[in-house]
Amino acid sequence: MKILIIGDVVARSGRKAVLNHLGALKEEFGADIALMNAENVAGGFSITPETADELFGCGIDLMTSGNHIFDKKEVIPYLKSNRRLLRPANYPPGTPGEGIFTGEIKGFKIAAINVLGRVFMAPNTDDPFRTAGELVRSVPDDFRIRIVDMHCEATSEKYAMGWFLDGKVSVVFGTHTHVPTADERILENGTAYVTDVGMTGSYAGVIGMKKEDVLERFTKFPAKRAAHSKGSVWICFVVVEVDAETGKAISIKRIRRELA
């Protein structure tokens, strides 16, 4: 089976790219299911129930997130009611929502896990390695297809998670830095890995933000909050083929599609 995984979808331009092109991309690459990171959908910060419903309605099957997921308070009841939108599993006990999904999608038994790194990130999370290990061990044996989003800043922390879970999950993909990395590979024990899938949205600025505003923030003080850039829209994703019987990855392909 084939899994299409889209990186951080940023603001209106990224959201429209998914809404307008996902169906054709799934058909082109023969994808059975589609995932995306919803960390930055609503103006760059979190996601709203309305936009989540819209994206699920266009063919997204699961959404992961990250450190901005709670920036929109209206998403909290949605996280409690819709298991297909994940928040990082290593937030403190009692945090709304779930960090793991197990269920059947399109006839496949799927387990998906979302964890947040700690290097250069806010210190309010538990050890992502311990959390991921415990969650993977909790997945029933017949759930062979296992997908992990490692949302973090440091390349080394992402790579370490890939090796930590090699042979235990089908895919470990990185998100958060908004820059696609050219290191997709199948690790030694059959796990597909990529350090960062890359942002889906406007590449006319700096990781989705208006370049003039970002330059001002680097060169002047005080500086205004950066607005989102527009134009030069790319959709960045990977397509992973997995043996549904063993859960081992067969191939991983990285794609960058320039839309406008």
PATOR-126801 format. One record per residue (C-alpha): y, z, x; residue number from 1. Coordinates in Angstrom, 1 decimal, always signed. Layout:
BEGIN
<pt c2="Y" c3="Z" c1="X" k="NUM"/>
...
END
This chain:
BEGIN
<pt c2="+0.0" c3="+0.0" c1="+0.0" k="1"/>
<pt c2="+3.6" c3="-0.6" c1="+1.1" k="2"/>
<pt c2="+6.5" c3="+1.9" c1="+1.0" k="3"/>
<pt c2="+10.1" c3="+0.8" c1="+1.2" k="4"/>
<pt c2="+12.4" c3="+3.5" c1="+2.6" k="5"/>
<pt c2="+16.2" c3="+3.2" c1="+2.5" k="6"/>
<pt c2="+18.3" c3="+5.4" c1="+4.7" k="7"/>
<pt c2="+21.4" c3="+7.4" c1="+3.7" k="8"/>
<pt c2="+23.0" c3="+5.6" c1="+0.7" k="9"/>
<pt c2="+26.8" c3="+6.2" c1="+1.2" k="10"/>
<pt c2="+29.4" c3="+6.1" c1="-1.6" k="11"/>
<pt c2="+30.0" c3="+3.3" c1="-4.1" k="12"/>
<pt c2="+29.3" c3="+0.4" c1="-1.7" k="13"/>
<pt c2="+25.9" c3="+1.8" c1="-0.8" k="14"/>
<pt c2="+25.0" c3="+2.7" c1="-4.3" k="15"/>
<pt c2="+25.9" c3="-0.8" c1="-5.6" k="16"/>
<pt c2="+23.8" c3="-2.4" c1="-2.8" k="17"/>
<pt c2="+20.7" c3="-0.5" c1="-4.0" k="18"/>
<pt c2="+21.4" c3="-1.2" c1="-7.6" k="19"/>
<pt c2="+22.0" c3="-4.9" c1="-7.1" k="20"/>
<pt c2="+19.3" c3="-5.7" c1="-4.5" k="21"/>
<pt c2="+16.4" c3="-3.2" c1="-4.7" k="22"/>
<pt c2="+14.4" c3="-5.2" c1="-7.2" k="23"/>
<pt c2="+14.5" c3="-8.3" c1="-5.1" k="24"/>
<pt c2="+13.7" c3="-6.4" c1="-1.9" k="25"/>
<pt c2="+10.7" c3="-4.8" c1="-3.4" k="26"/>
<pt c2="+9.4" c3="-8.1" c1="-4.5" k="27"/>
<pt c2="+10.2" c3="-9.8" c1="-1.2" k="28"/>
<pt c2="+8.3" c3="-7.2" c1="+0.9" k="29"/>
<pt c2="+5.6" c3="-6.4" c1="-1.7" k="30"/>
<pt c2="+6.6" c3="-2.7" c1="-1.9" k="31"/>
<pt c2="+4.6" c3="-0.6" c1="-4.2" k="32"/>
<pt c2="+7.1" c3="+2.4" c1="-4.2" k="33"/>
<pt c2="+10.7" c3="+2.9" c1="-3.0" k="34"/>
<pt c2="+12.4" c3="+6.0" c1="-1.5" k="35"/>
<pt c2="+16.0" c3="+6.6" c1="-0.5" k="36"/>
<pt c2="+18.1" c3="+9.4" c1="+0.9" k="37"/>
<pt c2="+20.6" c3="+10.5" c1="-1.7" k="38"/>
<pt c2="+22.7" c3="+12.8" c1="+0.6" k="39"/>
<pt c2="+25.9" c3="+10.8" c1="+0.3" k="40"/>
<pt c2="+25.7" c3="+8.8" c1="-2.9" k="41"/>
<pt c2="+28.6" c3="+10.4" c1="-4.9" k="42"/>
<pt c2="+31.8" c3="+9.7" c1="-2.8" k="43"/>
<pt c2="+29.9" c3="+10.5" c1="+0.3" k="44"/>
<pt c2="+28.9" c3="+14.0" c1="-0.8" k="45"/>
<pt c2="+25.7" c3="+14.7" c1="-2.8" k="46"/>
<pt c2="+24.8" c3="+12.9" c1="-6.0" k="47"/>
<pt c2="+25.5" c3="+13.4" c1="-9.7" k="48"/>
<pt c2="+23.0" c3="+13.4" c1="-12.5" k="49"/>
<pt c2="+24.4" c3="+10.1" c1="-13.9" k="50"/>
<pt c2="+24.1" c3="+8.3" c1="-10.6" k="51"/>
<pt c2="+20.7" c3="+9.7" c1="-9.9" k="52"/>
<pt c2="+19.5" c3="+8.4" c1="-13.3" k="53"/>
<pt c2="+21.0" c3="+5.0" c1="-12.6" k="54"/>
<pt c2="+19.2" c3="+4.8" c1="-9.2" k="55"/>
<pt c2="+15.9" c3="+6.0" c1="-10.6" k="56"/>
<pt c2="+16.3" c3="+3.4" c1="-13.4" k="57"/>
<pt c2="+16.7" c3="+0.5" c1="-10.9" k="58"/>
<pt c2="+13.4" c3="+1.2" c1="-9.2" k="59"/>
<pt c2="+13.8" c3="+4.1" c1="-6.9" k="60"/>
<pt c2="+10.8" c3="+6.4" c1="-7.2" k="61"/>
<pt c2="+11.8" c3="+9.3" c1="-5.0" k="62"/>
<pt c2="+15.0" c3="+10.6" c1="-3.4" k="63"/>
<pt c2="+15.4" c3="+13.0" c1="-0.5" k="64"/>
<pt c2="+18.6" c3="+14.6" c1="+0.6" k="65"/>
<pt c2="+20.1" c3="+16.9" c1="+3.2" k="66"/>
<pt c2="+23.0" c3="+19.3" c1="+4.1" k="67"/>
<pt c2="+25.4" c3="+17.9" c1="+1.5" k="68"/>
<pt c2="+23.1" c3="+18.0" c1="-1.5" k="69"/>
<pt c2="+24.8" c3="+21.1" c1="-3.0" k="70"/>
<pt c2="+28.4" c3="+19.8" c1="-2.6" k="71"/>
<pt c2="+28.3" c3="+18.6" c1="-6.3" k="72"/>
<pt c2="+27.5" c3="+21.7" c1="-8.3" k="73"/>
<pt c2="+26.5" c3="+19.6" c1="-11.3" k="74"/>
<pt c2="+23.4" c3="+18.5" c1="-9.4" k="75"/>
<pt c2="+21.9" c3="+22.0" c1="-9.5" k="76"/>
<pt c2="+20.4" c3="+21.8" c1="-13.0" k="77"/>
<pt c2="+19.2" c3="+18.3" c1="-12.3" k="78"/>
<pt c2="+17.4" c3="+19.5" c1="-9.2" k="79"/>
<pt c2="+15.6" c3="+22.1" c1="-11.3" k="80"/>
<pt c2="+14.6" c3="+19.6" c1="-13.9" k="81"/>
<pt c2="+13.7" c3="+16.4" c1="-11.9" k="82"/>
<pt c2="+11.1" c3="+16.9" c1="-9.2" k="83"/>
<pt c2="+11.6" c3="+13.4" c1="-7.8" k="84"/>
<pt c2="+15.0" c3="+14.5" c1="-6.3" k="85"/>
<pt c2="+14.3" c3="+16.7" c1="-3.3" k="86"/>
<pt c2="+16.4" c3="+19.1" c1="-1.4" k="87"/>
<pt c2="+15.5" c3="+20.4" c1="+2.1" k="88"/>
<pt c2="+12.5" c3="+22.6" c1="+1.9" k="89"/>
<pt c2="+13.6" c3="+25.0" c1="+4.6" k="90"/>
<pt c2="+16.6" c3="+26.4" c1="+2.8" k="91"/>
<pt c2="+16.3" c3="+30.1" c1="+2.0" k="92"/>
<pt c2="+14.0" c3="+31.3" c1="-0.8" k="93"/>
<pt c2="+15.6" c3="+31.1" c1="-4.2" k="94"/>
<pt c2="+17.5" c3="+27.9" c1="-3.4" k="95"/>
<pt c2="+17.5" c3="+25.6" c1="-6.5" k="96"/>
<pt c2="+15.1" c3="+22.7" c1="-6.5" k="97"/>
<pt c2="+12.1" c3="+21.8" c1="-4.5" k="98"/>
<pt c2="+11.5" c3="+20.5" c1="-1.0" k="99"/>
<pt c2="+8.1" c3="+18.9" c1="-1.7" k="100"/>
<pt c2="+6.9" c3="+16.5" c1="-4.3" k="101"/>
<pt c2="+3.2" c3="+15.9" c1="-5.1" k="102"/>
<pt c2="+2.3" c3="+13.6" c1="-7.9" k="103"/>
<pt c2="+1.1" c3="+10.2" c1="-8.9" k="104"/>
<pt c2="+3.5" c3="+7.2" c1="-8.6" k="105"/>
<pt c2="+2.4" c3="+3.7" c1="-9.6" k="106"/>
<pt c2="-1.2" c3="+4.8" c1="-9.4" k="107"/>
<pt c2="-0.9" c3="+6.4" c1="-5.9" k="108"/>
<pt c2="-1.2" c3="+10.1" c1="-5.1" k="109"/>
<pt c2="+2.0" c3="+10.7" c1="-3.1" k="110"/>
<pt c2="+3.3" c3="+13.8" c1="-1.3" k="111"/>
<pt c2="+6.9" c3="+13.7" c1="+0.0" k="112"/>
<pt c2="+8.5" c3="+16.5" c1="+2.0" k="113"/>
<pt c2="+12.2" c3="+16.9" c1="+3.0" k="114"/>
<pt c2="+13.3" c3="+19.1" c1="+5.8" k="115"/>
<pt c2="+16.6" c3="+19.8" c1="+7.5" k="116"/>
<pt c2="+17.0" c3="+20.1" c1="+11.3" k="117"/>
<pt c2="+18.8" c3="+23.0" c1="+13.0" k="118"/>
<pt c2="+20.2" c3="+21.5" c1="+16.2" k="119"/>
<pt c2="+24.0" c3="+21.0" c1="+15.7" k="120"/>
<pt c2="+23.6" c3="+21.8" c1="+12.0" k="121"/>
<pt c2="+24.5" c3="+24.8" c1="+9.8" k="122"/>
<pt c2="+22.4" c3="+27.8" c1="+10.8" k="123"/>
<pt c2="+21.3" c3="+28.8" c1="+7.2" k="124"/>
<pt c2="+17.9" c3="+27.1" c1="+7.4" k="125"/>
<pt c2="+14.4" c3="+28.3" c1="+8.3" k="126"/>
<pt c2="+12.4" c3="+26.6" c1="+11.1" k="127"/>
<pt c2="+11.7" c3="+23.0" c1="+10.0" k="128"/>
<pt c2="+8.6" c3="+22.8" c1="+12.0" k="129"/>
<pt c2="+7.0" c3="+25.9" c1="+10.5" k="130"/>
<pt c2="+8.1" c3="+24.8" c1="+7.1" k="131"/>
<pt c2="+6.8" c3="+21.3" c1="+7.4" k="132"/>
<pt c2="+3.5" c3="+22.5" c1="+8.8" k="133"/>
<pt c2="+3.0" c3="+24.9" c1="+6.0" k="134"/>
<pt c2="+3.8" c3="+22.3" c1="+3.4" k="135"/>
<pt c2="+1.6" c3="+19.7" c1="+4.8" k="136"/>
<pt c2="-1.3" c3="+22.2" c1="+4.9" k="137"/>
<pt c2="-0.6" c3="+22.9" c1="+1.2" k="138"/>
<pt c2="-1.0" c3="+19.3" c1="+0.1" k="139"/>
<pt c2="-4.4" c3="+18.6" c1="-1.5" k="140"/>
<pt c2="-6.8" c3="+16.6" c1="+0.6" k="141"/>
<pt c2="-6.9" c3="+13.7" c1="-1.9" k="142"/>
<pt c2="-3.2" c3="+13.1" c1="-1.5" k="143"/>
<pt c2="-3.6" c3="+10.8" c1="+1.5" k="144"/>
<pt c2="-0.1" c3="+9.2" c1="+1.4" k="145"/>
<pt c2="+2.3" c3="+11.8" c1="+2.9" k="146"/>
<pt c2="+6.0" c3="+11.0" c1="+3.6" k="147"/>
<pt c2="+8.5" c3="+13.2" c1="+5.5" k="148"/>
<pt c2="+12.2" c3="+12.8" c1="+5.7" k="149"/>
<pt c2="+13.6" c3="+14.7" c1="+8.8" k="150"/>
<pt c2="+17.3" c3="+15.0" c1="+8.1" k="151"/>
<pt c2="+19.1" c3="+16.1" c1="+11.2" k="152"/>
<pt c2="+21.6" c3="+15.4" c1="+14.0" k="153"/>
<pt c2="+19.6" c3="+15.5" c1="+17.2" k="154"/>
<pt c2="+17.4" c3="+12.6" c1="+18.2" k="155"/>
<pt c2="+15.1" c3="+15.0" c1="+20.2" k="156"/>
<pt c2="+14.5" c3="+17.2" c1="+17.2" k="157"/>
<pt c2="+13.5" c3="+14.2" c1="+15.1" k="158"/>
<pt c2="+11.2" c3="+12.8" c1="+17.7" k="159"/>
<pt c2="+9.6" c3="+16.2" c1="+18.1" k="160"/>
<pt c2="+8.9" c3="+16.4" c1="+14.4" k="161"/>
<pt c2="+7.2" c3="+12.9" c1="+14.6" k="162"/>
<pt c2="+4.8" c3="+14.2" c1="+17.3" k="163"/>
<pt c2="+4.4" c3="+17.5" c1="+15.5" k="164"/>
<pt c2="+3.1" c3="+15.8" c1="+12.4" k="165"/>
<pt c2="+1.4" c3="+12.8" c1="+14.0" k="166"/>
<pt c2="-1.9" c3="+12.2" c1="+12.3" k="167"/>
<pt c2="-1.1" c3="+14.7" c1="+9.6" k="168"/>
<pt c2="+1.2" c3="+12.5" c1="+7.5" k="169"/>
<pt c2="+1.7" c3="+8.8" c1="+6.9" k="170"/>
<pt c2="+5.4" c3="+8.5" c1="+7.8" k="171"/>
<pt c2="+8.1" c3="+10.6" c1="+9.4" k="172"/>
<pt c2="+11.5" c3="+9.0" c1="+9.1" k="173"/>
<pt c2="+14.9" c3="+10.3" c1="+10.2" k="174"/>
<pt c2="+18.2" c3="+10.3" c1="+8.3" k="175"/>
<pt c2="+21.7" c3="+11.8" c1="+8.7" k="176"/>
<pt c2="+23.3" c3="+10.1" c1="+11.7" k="177"/>
<pt c2="+24.0" c3="+6.8" c1="+9.7" k="178"/>
<pt c2="+23.1" c3="+4.6" c1="+12.7" k="179"/>
<pt c2="+19.8" c3="+2.7" c1="+12.6" k="180"/>
<pt c2="+17.6" c3="+3.1" c1="+15.7" k="181"/>
<pt c2="+15.3" c3="+0.4" c1="+17.2" k="182"/>
<pt c2="+12.4" c3="+2.7" c1="+17.9" k="183"/>
<pt c2="+10.1" c3="+2.2" c1="+15.0" k="184"/>
<pt c2="+6.5" c3="+2.6" c1="+16.0" k="185"/>
<pt c2="+3.0" c3="+3.9" c1="+15.0" k="186"/>
<pt c2="+2.4" c3="+7.1" c1="+16.9" k="187"/>
<pt c2="-1.0" c3="+7.8" c1="+18.7" k="188"/>
<pt c2="-2.7" c3="+9.4" c1="+15.7" k="189"/>
<pt c2="-1.5" c3="+6.9" c1="+13.0" k="190"/>
<pt c2="+1.8" c3="+8.2" c1="+11.8" k="191"/>
<pt c2="+4.7" c3="+5.7" c1="+11.3" k="192"/>
<pt c2="+7.9" c3="+6.9" c1="+12.9" k="193"/>
<pt c2="+11.6" c3="+5.9" c1="+13.2" k="194"/>
<pt c2="+14.4" c3="+8.2" c1="+14.5" k="195"/>
<pt c2="+16.9" c3="+7.0" c1="+11.9" k="196"/>
<pt c2="+16.6" c3="+4.4" c1="+9.2" k="197"/>
<pt c2="+20.3" c3="+3.9" c1="+9.2" k="198"/>
<pt c2="+23.1" c3="+4.0" c1="+6.6" k="199"/>
<pt c2="+23.2" c3="+1.8" c1="+3.5" k="200"/>
<pt c2="+26.9" c3="+1.2" c1="+2.8" k="201"/>
<pt c2="+30.1" c3="-0.1" c1="+4.4" k="202"/>
<pt c2="+29.9" c3="-0.8" c1="+8.2" k="203"/>
<pt c2="+33.6" c3="-1.8" c1="+8.3" k="204"/>
<pt c2="+34.5" c3="+1.7" c1="+9.5" k="205"/>
<pt c2="+32.9" c3="+4.6" c1="+11.3" k="206"/>
<pt c2="+29.6" c3="+5.8" c1="+9.8" k="207"/>
<pt c2="+31.0" c3="+4.9" c1="+6.4" k="208"/>
<pt c2="+34.5" c3="+6.2" c1="+6.8" k="209"/>
<pt c2="+37.7" c3="+4.2" c1="+7.0" k="210"/>
<pt c2="+38.3" c3="+3.4" c1="+10.7" k="211"/>
<pt c2="+42.0" c3="+4.0" c1="+10.7" k="212"/>
<pt c2="+41.5" c3="+7.5" c1="+9.2" k="213"/>
<pt c2="+38.8" c3="+8.4" c1="+11.7" k="214"/>
<pt c2="+40.9" c3="+7.2" c1="+14.7" k="215"/>
<pt c2="+43.7" c3="+9.4" c1="+13.5" k="216"/>
<pt c2="+41.4" c3="+12.4" c1="+13.3" k="217"/>
<pt c2="+40.4" c3="+11.7" c1="+16.9" k="218"/>
<pt c2="+43.9" c3="+11.1" c1="+18.3" k="219"/>
<pt c2="+46.2" c3="+13.3" c1="+16.2" k="220"/>
<pt c2="+46.5" c3="+16.7" c1="+14.7" k="221"/>
<pt c2="+46.7" c3="+17.6" c1="+12.0" k="222"/>
<pt c2="+45.1" c3="+14.6" c1="+10.3" k="223"/>
<pt c2="+44.2" c3="+13.7" c1="+6.8" k="224"/>
<pt c2="+40.7" c3="+13.7" c1="+5.4" k="225"/>
<pt c2="+39.0" c3="+10.3" c1="+6.0" k="226"/>
<pt c2="+38.5" c3="+7.9" c1="+3.1" k="227"/>
<pt c2="+35.5" c3="+5.7" c1="+2.8" k="228"/>
<pt c2="+35.5" c3="+2.2" c1="+4.3" k="229"/>
<pt c2="+35.0" c3="-0.9" c1="+2.2" k="230"/>
<pt c2="+33.4" c3="-4.3" c1="+3.1" k="231"/>
<pt c2="+30.8" c3="-5.3" c1="+5.6" k="232"/>
<pt c2="+28.1" c3="-3.8" c1="+3.5" k="233"/>
<pt c2="+24.6" c3="-3.5" c1="+5.0" k="234"/>
<pt c2="+21.4" c3="-2.2" c1="+3.5" k="235"/>
<pt c2="+19.1" c3="-0.6" c1="+6.1" k="236"/>
<pt c2="+15.5" c3="+0.2" c1="+5.4" k="237"/>
<pt c2="+12.0" c3="+0.2" c1="+6.8" k="238"/>
<pt c2="+8.8" c3="-1.1" c1="+5.1" k="239"/>
<pt c2="+5.7" c3="+0.9" c1="+6.0" k="240"/>
<pt c2="+2.2" c3="-0.3" c1="+5.2" k="241"/>
<pt c2="-0.3" c3="+2.5" c1="+4.8" k="242"/>
<pt c2="-4.0" c3="+2.5" c1="+4.3" k="243"/>
<pt c2="-4.3" c3="+4.2" c1="+0.9" k="244"/>
<pt c2="-7.8" c3="+5.5" c1="+1.7" k="245"/>
<pt c2="-7.0" c3="+7.2" c1="+5.0" k="246"/>
<pt c2="-3.3" c3="+7.8" c1="+4.8" k="247"/>
<pt c2="-2.9" c3="+6.2" c1="+8.3" k="248"/>
<pt c2="+0.0" c3="+3.8" c1="+8.8" k="249"/>
<pt c2="-0.9" c3="+0.2" c1="+9.6" k="250"/>
<pt c2="+2.6" c3="-1.1" c1="+10.3" k="251"/>
<pt c2="+6.3" c3="-0.3" c1="+10.2" k="252"/>
<pt c2="+9.0" c3="-2.9" c1="+10.0" k="253"/>
<pt c2="+12.8" c3="-2.2" c1="+10.4" k="254"/>
<pt c2="+15.2" c3="-4.4" c1="+8.4" k="255"/>
<pt c2="+19.0" c3="-4.7" c1="+8.4" k="256"/>
<pt c2="+20.3" c3="-6.9" c1="+5.6" k="257"/>
<pt c2="+24.0" c3="-7.8" c1="+5.6" k="258"/>
<pt c2="+25.2" c3="-8.3" c1="+2.1" k="259"/>
<pt c2="+29.0" c3="-8.9" c1="+2.2" k="260"/>
END
